Amino acid sequence: LLALMPELGQRSPKTIAALAGLAPLNRDSGAFRGKRAIAGGRPRLRQALYMAAVATIRSRSRFATLYKTMTAAGKPAKVALIAIARKILVTANAVLRDKRSFQPR
């Protein structure tokens, strides 16, 4: 992750997600509320995080639990997977910012 995003640990979670292309882009105009989709960012980083999310949901981690909760609530699988990828990125950002080792719950 550090090779693809050297800013990790130095920016806010929203900025990090936007740089990776995992922040939803809204297409609103006036009273019209358009679709939200991810766009832009760094494609290789987004691909790496997507694959990490796929591997993570197959384990017994808190991310897998969150994925199951989201899909049970009616979210499409791909939307839930991108949310997990963003959560992984934000968690890595916090670990590097606080200079601590990852403590799974």
Buried (B, 14 or more C-beta within 10 A) or exposed (E): BEEBBEEBBEBEBEEBBBBBBBBBBEEEEEEEEEEEEBEEBBEEBBEBBBEBBEEBBEEEBEBBEBBEEBBEEEBEEEBBBBBBBBBBBBBBBBBBBEEEEEEEE
